Amino acid sequence: MTIKELSEFFSQTIIPLRVAKLLKSNGMELAFQTIRDEYHVDYDDEYPAALDALGLLSDFFEDDYDEEQGISTMYFSDRTIMEYYRLCREEARLKNFSFWRSSYVRQAERNVQRWLDAPDCYYCDYQLRVDLEEQWGCGIVFLYDPDYFNDFYPLVYNMLGALNFYKENLPALRREVDRLKRPFAIVPYEPKGAAA
């Protein structure tokens, strides 16, 4: 085995360790423990560890394979994403403009694009799904051709970045919507002459 082959083999062998470290450093303790307990530093665990980690990144995860088109999809949704887009709808209503004109919606779109847009990846793509009426209707759909795509560890890293945006920006959006609602708040009123 050459040094180059050994180096490549070693980097693939430690993927489960890198996945666990990535989850731990992003505060995902339960996901970290699951990967830590299930997988070892082993060449054969590279893909299963990354695939399991992808399923642990969000509150709702669904993967599917369309045999007719030969395309696999992964769908990531989360309570944070749902609240974020529902607050975006509330902000748009209070400011009296279209949901899609919200600066928060555009920021989220740019963020997902920044993390998941891979121009050289002709066998993978992503879509941002926003359906506020469904329980898990807002999320990120990742599409890929399983015959060519095998970059699951980078996908874990990039998906974490895309999903963390919602957690980091949700408090500011909550404050903005609260500020917009304040003028419409009902102030308790006690009529004159009411019994004390």
C-alpha positions in Angstrom: 0.0 0.0 0.0 1.4 3.4 -1.0 1.5 6.4 1.3 -1.2 8.1 -0.7 -3.5 5.0 -0.5 -2.8 4.7 3.2 -3.6 8.3 3.8 -6.9 8.0 1.9 -7.8 4.8 3.8 -7.0 6.5 7.1 -9.1 9.6 6.3 -12.1 7.4 5.4 -11.5 5.2 8.5 -11.9 8.1 10.9 -15.1 9.5 9.3 -17.3 8.1 12.2 -15.0 10.0 14.6 -15.2 13.2 12.6 -19.0 12.9 12.4 -19.2 12.4 16.2 -16.9 15.4 16.8 -19.0 17.6 14.5 -22.2 16.7 16.3 -20.6 17.3 19.7 -19.2 20.6 18.7 -22.6 21.7 17.5 -24.2 20.9 20.8 -26.1 17.8 19.6 -25.3 15.6 22.6 -27.9 12.9 21.9 -26.9 12.5 18.3 -23.2 12.5 19.3 -23.9 9.7 21.9 -25.8 7.6 19.3 -23.0 7.8 16.7 -20.3 7.3 19.4 -22.0 4.2 20.8 -22.9 2.7 17.4 -19.8 3.2 15.3 -16.1 2.7 15.7 -13.0 3.9 13.9 -13.5 1.5 11.0 -13.4 1.9 7.2 -16.7 0.0 6.8 -18.5 2.5 9.1 -17.8 5.6 7.1 -21.1 5.8 5.2 -23.4 4.3 7.8 -22.2 6.7 10.5 -22.6 9.7 8.2 -26.1 8.5 7.0 -27.2 7.9 10.6 -25.9 11.3 11.6 -27.9 13.0 8.8 -31.1 11.4 10.3 -30.3 12.9 13.7 -29.7 16.5 12.6 -33.4 17.6 12.7 -36.6 16.8 14.5 -38.1 15.3 11.4 -36.1 13.3 8.8 -37.3 11.4 5.8 -35.4 9.6 3.1 -36.8 8.1 -0.1 -35.7 6.6 -3.4 -37.6 7.1 -6.6 -36.9 4.0 -8.7 -38.4 5.5 -11.9 -36.1 8.5 -11.9 -33.2 7.0 -10.0 -33.1 9.9 -7.5 -32.9 9.7 -3.7 -34.2 12.4 -1.5 -33.6 13.4 2.1 -36.0 15.8 3.8 -35.0 17.8 6.9 -37.5 19.7 9.0 -37.4 21.0 12.5 -39.5 22.8 15.1 -37.1 25.8 14.7 -37.6 25.9 11.0 -41.4 25.7 11.3 -41.4 28.5 13.9 -39.1 30.6 11.8 -41.3 30.6 8.8 -44.5 31.0 10.7 -43.0 34.1 12.3 -41.9 35.3 8.8 -45.6 35.0 7.8 -46.6 37.0 10.9 -44.0 39.6 10.2 -45.2 39.9 6.6 -48.8 40.2 7.7 -48.0 42.9 10.3 -45.9 44.9 7.8 -48.6 44.3 5.1 -46.4 42.8 2.4 -45.8 39.5 0.6 -44.3 36.6 2.6 -41.6 36.2 0.0 -40.5 39.9 0.3 -39.5 39.4 4.0 -35.8 40.0 4.6 -35.9 37.1 6.9 -37.2 34.7 4.2 -34.5 36.0 1.8 -31.8 35.6 4.4 -32.8 32.0 4.9 -32.8 31.3 1.2 -29.3 32.8 0.8 -28.1 30.8 3.8 -29.3 27.5 2.4 -27.8 28.4 -1.0 -24.5 29.2 0.6 -24.3 25.9 2.4 -25.8 23.5 -0.1 -25.3 25.0 -3.6 -22.5 22.9 -5.2 -22.2 24.1 -8.8 -19.8 21.2 -9.7 -22.2 18.6 -8.4 -24.4 17.6 -11.4 -25.8 14.6 -9.5 -27.1 16.5 -6.4 -29.4 19.4 -5.7 -31.5 21.0 -3.0 -34.9 22.7 -2.6 -36.2 24.8 0.2 -39.8 23.7 1.0 -42.2 26.2 2.6 -45.7 24.8 3.4 -46.9 26.5 6.6 -50.0 24.4 6.9 -48.3 21.0 7.1 -46.9 19.8 10.4 -43.4 19.4 8.9 -44.1 21.4 5.8 -41.1 23.7 6.0 -37.7 22.3 5.5 -34.8 21.4 3.2 -35.0 18.7 0.5 -31.7 17.3 -0.6 -31.8 15.3 -3.9 -29.0 13.1 -5.2 -28.2 10.4 -7.6 -27.0 7.4 -5.4 -24.9 6.0 -8.2 -22.6 9.0 -8.1 -23.1 10.9 -4.8 -21.0 9.6 -1.8 -20.0 12.8 0.0 -22.1 12.1 3.1 -19.7 13.5 5.6 -19.5 16.9 3.8 -23.3 16.8 3.6 -23.5 16.4 7.4 -21.2 19.4 7.8 -23.1 21.5 5.3 -26.5 20.6 6.5 -25.5 21.5 10.1 -24.5 24.9 8.8 -27.8 25.4 6.9 -29.9 24.2 9.9 -27.9 26.2 12.5 -28.9 29.4 10.7 -32.5 29.0 11.9 -31.5 28.4 15.5 -29.2 31.4 15.5 -31.6 33.8 13.8 -34.9 32.8 15.4 -34.4 35.0 18.6 -34.0 38.1 16.5 -37.1 37.3 14.4 -39.1 36.6 17.6 -38.1 40.1 18.9 -39.0 41.7 15.6 -42.5 40.2 15.6 -43.0 41.0 19.3 -42.0 44.6 18.5 -44.5 44.8 15.6 -47.3 43.3 17.7 -46.8 45.7 20.6 -48.9 48.6 19.2 -51.8 46.1 18.8 -51.6 44.6 22.3 -54.7 44.8 24.4 -53.9 46.7 27.6 -56.0 45.6 30.6 -58.5 48.3 31.4 -60.5 48.8 34.5 -63.6 51.0 34.2 -64.0 53.9 36.6 -66.0 53.1 39.6 -65.1 49.4 39.5 -65.0 47.7 42.9 -61.5 47.6 44.3 
